[in-house]
Amino acid sequence: MITAYYKKDGKILKTGGQSAFDNIPLEALIWIDLNEPSEEEKDYVEEFTDVSLQTRQQVEEIEISSKYIEFEDIIIVNSHFLTEKDGVYLNEPVSFILKNKLLISYRSANLRPFADTVRRFKANYQAFQEGHHFLISLFESRIDFDADLLESISKDITDIGRSLSVENSLDKKLLLKINSYQEITMIIRENIIDKQRVISSLLKSELFPSYYQSKLRIIIKDIGSLLDHSAFGFERLEYLQNTFLGLIDIEQNKIIKIFTLVSVIFMPPTLIASIYGMNFTVLPEFGWKLGYPFAILLMFLSSAVTLFLFKRKKWL
């Protein structure tokens, strides 16, 4: 699908379709958005604008030389935008091409920052006079989304911390939940670092208009704060994970303590029973009528003395 924004009579208008802007001069176009385009649509845009769109493999490259490329009058930016599918967060590759004042975006999924930018454009179309502003707005929306996501995760981490106690049941579901939030936090951090590299490259660029540098610096500061927040969130998750494992150790120690206590209590009676169970022909109590009750009483007394000593030592 092709969506295009262009200038006409002092206004910014929207059009769409493969041949929708055949009669629109190239210099009037501001933003061409390709969302899951067909091969025919890609060929049409490449021929009309005289640019070569990036392949998905090129967009997914992690080297900085592949993330940001400059030519004589063209800037190519390859970045990742976070998206959610069935509760799983994924990095969706997006390619941007800036040629003079025209922005061409190429993506394969519906992404919230694009919808937010369109809403901003409708609210104040006069602020979007060239493709550079659309690009900045897309990254601003992306960072706002990341901030909202980190805030939501922070609340969930707080809820997990409150529910984590010895009194509540400790099962592997809670540990897996902590691990899933660690994975999400790492994905968000990776996504934010990707934005940091791109914006830093735009700041250094001589092709990107200098009057946008103040906005870019603000974005860099926002990115820095998000990185600090994500690092703090990951540290909290590690702390909760260690706490969870510590509570499990406490529960296991209690069980081992009970078994140890039972074993120690029954050790003296077992010793007494072993002594009187020896098959010697001559024992002092062998012919004694009260020998059996005496042995039983001795066993109970030995257990009682052991319990008394344990309580006195405050081991119980």
ABEGO torsion letter per residue (X at the ends): XBBBBBBBGGBBBBBBEAAAAAABBAAABABBBBBGBBAAAAAAAAAAAGBBBBBAAAAABABAAAABBBBAABBBBBBBBBBBBGGBBBBBBBBBBBBEABBBBBBABBBAAAAAAAAAAAABAAABABAAAAAAAAAAAAAAAAAAAAAAAAAAAAAAAAABBAABBBBAAAAAAAAAAAAAAAAAAAAAAAAAAAAAAAAABAABBAAAAAAAAAAAAAAAAAAAAAAAAAAAAAAAAAAAAAAAAAAAAAAAAAAAAAAAAAAAAAAAAAAAABBBABBAAAABAAAAAAAAAAAAAAAAAAAAAAAAAGAX
